Every structure is written in C-alpha cells, then in structure tokens.
C-alpha cells in the first residue's frame, strides 16, 4: 500500500509530526512519502492520503487548504485521514477544536480527523505571533504525544489494509469491521 503524508507546517513542528507518522506507518509495512502539500503534483498513485496542518488563528495553513481544493476530486476516490497540530493552553488541553475542518472532511470524504498537540518554541515566533500566543494563553513547550501519533499511524495502516482486502475480495465488509 502506498500512502502520502502532506502536512503544512509553519515552524517545523507539524512537519516533524508528519515524519513520525510516516516512520510508524513504514514500520507497519506501508510505503510512505512525506511531501509538503504545495509540492504535490498528483495523489493518483496513492491508496491513501494523510493531510495535516498546523493551526494558526483558528485555521489550517493556506498550503493545506489549497492542497485540498486542488485535489478534492481525487481525494474523494481514496482513503483520506486528517490531522491538525494545535497549541496547548495553560490548562494543558488542546487550544482549538473547531475551525472549519468539518468542511475539509465533507469535501474529501475523510475517514476521520485527529487533533494532535504540538510544540511552541517562542524563539521561532515573530513578535505578533508571540503576542497572540500570550493573549490566547498558549503554553510554550513540546507537547507532542508520540504515542498518540504512533497509534494514529497504526489506525491508518489497519484501515487502509482492511479496505484493500475488501476490494480484493479476501475479506467482507462485515469482517473488516469486526462483525463476522
């Protein structure tokens, strides 16, 4: 199975999440390419696509949104999984949980969306970004949950494998869902 991971990252943290997802999927036997969304020409050679983005000002980055618009029709014909890398507030919870990803899910027919906590390094931010982070109560530090990222990768490979088995006729839909 071939899987594309296309994740928009502003300061590198989300790109590192994409790389970790790909490594975990490779460990499970998948062939995975990690390509920034603005560099993807076609998704046609992939069985599945993982699209991710850092969230700034309650939105996915422009590159991720443009990728979905450009490949919407092709994405609807394959398994799509979404993730958002979000900052953590003082209460140690994800800062955002609603910012238009539902429309991306609907447009792509995505099989799910995962909210993943990210990393905030104030030294990599501009003055405006630092001020916004302070106003929103966002905590500095690395809050990425590598176990959650690995679990997400396992879920993706399992679901794509099930789908492939269904299409090959080796497993019925009920068996793939655990309903024998």
C-alpha positions as CSV (number, residue, x, y, z in Angstrom):
1,X,0.0,0.0,0.0
2,X,1.2,3.5,-0.8
3,X,0.4,6.4,1.4
4,X,1.1,10.1,1.0
5,X,1.5,12.4,4.0
6,X,1.1,16.0,3.1
7,X,1.3,18.4,6.0
8,X,1.6,22.2,6.1
9,X,4.0,23.4,8.8
10,X,5.0,26.9,9.6
11,X,7.8,26.4,12.1
12,X,8.6,22.7,11.6
13,X,6.7,21.0,14.4
14,X,3.9,19.8,12.2
15,X,6.4,18.5,9.6
16,X,8.1,16.5,12.4
17,X,4.7,15.0,13.3
18,X,4.2,14.1,9.6
19,X,7.7,12.4,9.6
20,X,6.9,10.5,12.7
21,X,3.6,9.3,11.3
22,X,5.3,8.2,8.2
23,X,8.0,6.3,10.1
24,X,5.4,4.5,12.2
25,X,3.4,3.6,9.1
26,X,6.6,2.3,7.4
27,X,7.2,0.2,10.5
28,X,3.8,-1.4,9.8
29,X,4.8,-2.2,6.2
30,X,3.4,0.7,4.3
31,X,5.3,2.6,1.6
32,X,5.0,6.2,2.6
33,X,6.0,9.5,1.0
34,X,6.1,12.7,3.0
35,X,5.7,15.8,0.8
36,X,4.8,19.4,1.6
37,X,1.3,20.0,0.2
38,X,2.5,22.8,-2.1
39,X,4.9,20.3,-3.8
40,X,2.4,17.5,-4.5
41,X,1.5,17.3,-8.2
42,X,-0.9,14.3,-8.0
43,X,-2.3,11.9,-5.5
44,X,-3.3,9.3,-8.1
45,X,-0.5,6.9,-7.3
46,X,-1.5,6.6,-3.6
47,X,-4.0,4.3,-1.9
48,X,-4.5,6.8,0.9
49,X,-3.6,10.3,1.8
50,X,-3.0,11.9,5.2
51,X,-3.4,15.7,5.1
52,X,-2.3,17.7,8.1
53,X,-1.8,21.3,9.1
54,X,-0.6,23.4,11.9
55,X,-3.5,25.6,13.2
56,X,-2.9,29.4,13.3
57,X,-5.6,31.9,14.1
58,X,-8.1,29.0,14.3
59,X,-7.4,27.9,10.7
60,X,-5.4,25.4,8.8
61,X,-2.5,26.9,6.9
62,X,-3.1,28.2,3.4
63,X,-0.9,25.4,1.8
64,X,-3.1,22.7,3.3
65,X,-6.4,24.4,2.3
66,X,-5.1,24.9,-1.2
67,X,-4.0,21.3,-1.4
68,X,-7.5,20.1,-0.5
69,X,-9.1,22.4,-3.1
70,X,-6.6,21.4,-5.8
71,X,-7.0,17.6,-5.2
72,X,-10.6,17.4,-3.9
73,X,-11.9,15.1,-6.6
74,X,-9.0,12.7,-6.4
75,X,-9.1,12.7,-2.6
76,X,-12.7,11.6,-2.7
77,X,-11.7,8.4,-4.5
78,X,-9.3,7.2,-1.9
79,X,-8.9,6.9,1.9
80,X,-8.2,10.3,3.5
81,X,-7.2,10.9,7.0
82,X,-6.8,14.4,8.5
83,X,-4.8,15.8,11.5
84,X,-4.4,19.2,13.0
85,X,-1.4,20.2,15.1
86,X,-2.6,22.6,17.8
87,X,-1.1,24.6,20.6
88,X,-1.7,23.8,24.3
89,X,-3.3,26.2,26.7
90,X,-2.4,26.7,30.3
91,X,-5.0,24.0,31.3
92,X,-2.9,21.5,29.3
93,X,-5.6,21.0,26.7
94,X,-5.6,21.5,23.0
95,X,-6.3,25.1,22.3
96,X,-8.6,24.6,19.3
97,X,-11.2,22.1,18.3
98,X,-13.3,23.8,15.7
99,X,-12.0,25.8,12.8
100,X,-13.5,24.6,9.6
101,X,-12.0,21.1,9.4
102,X,-15.6,19.8,9.1
103,X,-15.8,21.3,5.6
104,X,-12.5,19.6,4.7
105,X,-13.9,16.3,6.0
106,X,-17.0,16.7,3.9
107,X,-15.2,17.7,0.8
108,X,-12.7,14.8,0.9
109,X,-14.9,12.1,2.4
110,X,-12.2,11.8,5.1
111,X,-12.3,8.7,7.4
112,X,-11.5,10.9,10.4
113,X,-9.7,13.9,11.9
114,X,-7.2,13.7,14.7
115,X,-6.3,16.6,16.9
116,X,-2.7,16.4,17.9
117,X,-1.0,18.6,20.4
118,X,2.0,20.4,19.0
119,X,5.1,22.3,20.1
120,X,5.6,26.0,20.7
121,X,9.1,27.5,20.7
122,X,8.8,31.2,21.3
123,X,12.3,31.8,19.9
124,X,11.0,30.8,16.4
125,X,8.0,33.1,16.5
126,X,7.7,36.7,15.3
127,X,6.6,39.4,17.7
128,X,3.0,39.3,16.5
129,X,2.8,35.5,17.0
130,X,4.3,35.7,20.5
131,X,1.8,38.4,21.4
132,X,-1.1,36.3,20.1
133,X,0.1,33.2,21.9
134,X,0.3,35.1,25.2
135,X,-3.2,36.6,24.7
136,X,-4.6,33.1,24.0
137,X,-2.9,31.6,27.0
138,X,-0.9,29.2,24.9
139,X,1.9,27.4,26.7
140,X,5.5,27.2,25.4
141,X,7.0,23.7,25.2
142,X,6.8,20.5,23.3
143,X,3.5,18.8,24.0
144,X,3.6,16.3,21.1
145,X,2.3,12.9,22.2
146,X,4.5,10.5,20.2
147,X,2.4,7.5,21.4
148,X,-0.8,9.1,20.1
149,X,1.0,9.8,16.8
150,X,2.1,6.1,16.6
151,X,-1.5,5.0,17.4
152,X,-2.9,7.2,14.7
153,X,-0.4,5.7,12.2
154,X,-1.4,2.2,13.2
155,X,-5.1,3.0,12.8
156,X,-4.4,4.4,9.3
157,X,-2.4,1.4,8.1
158,X,-5.1,-1.0,9.6
159,X,-8.0,0.8,7.9
160,X,-6.2,1.1,4.6
161,X,-5.3,-2.6,4.8
162,X,-8.9,-3.5,5.5
163,X,-10.1,-1.5,2.6
164,X,-7.6,-3.2,0.3
165,X,-8.7,-6.6,1.5
166,X,-12.3,-5.7,0.9
167,X,-11.5,-4.5,-2.7
168,X,-9.5,-7.7,-3.4
169,X,-12.4,-9.8,-2.1
170,X,-10.4,-11.5,0.6
171,X,-12.4,-10.0,3.4
172,X,-16.0,-9.0,3.5
173,X,-17.0,-5.5,4.8
174,X,-18.5,-7.1,7.9
175,X,-15.3,-9.0,8.7
176,X,-13.2,-5.8,8.2
177,X,-15.4,-4.0,10.7
178,X,-15.2,-6.9,13.2
179,X,-18.8,-8.1,12.5
180,X,-18.3,-11.7,11.4
